[in-house]
Amino acid sequence: MDGSPRRAGILLGTVGTALAVAGPVMLWRGRRGKNEIRGELAAQKITFPDRGLPAELAPHAGRRVETGPEAHAYAEFIKGNLAHATGGRTYAELSAELHAAGDDEKLADLRQTAFMGQSLRASLMSAYQAWHLTTLVTGLGVALVATADALATRSPRRS
């Protein structure tokens, strides 16, 4: 015999052990990451207004932003407010207008509003993306644990 079944068994055992270690670590990191995001968002004390929200955001009225999906919804709320305040113009477009117009205090204030709004929106979108990443890491951890378990049940037992 050439020892191939034995080598395959050793390989499966090694892979299974690696997955059995990596899976729980990824589960732990995913849960910890979500808790960190939750904590950071809660610390910001961002609350949706009680009234005046667009229909698609109405279910969030009066609620605090504490999860990735809620951060995304609030980022959309900011986007709508910015579009209304700036006439749909971005910070870059307002900057170009300001450079062309010279010293225009109203335009400078509008540019500052756009800058702050777009910065807040970007921060919230980052929290939303991090939320999805932690979900992916947690799911991958579950898959690794399940695969390790499947490999353990299929590995040849030593007598």
HELIX and SHEET records of a PDB file:
HELIX    1   1 SER A    4  GLN A   44  1                                  41    
HELIX    2   2 ALA A   55  HIS A   60  5                                   6    
HELIX    3   3 GLY A   68  THR A   86  1                                  19    
HELIX    4   4 TYR A   91  ALA A  101  1                                  11    
HELIX    5   5 GLU A  105  ARG A  154  1                                  50    
END                                                                             
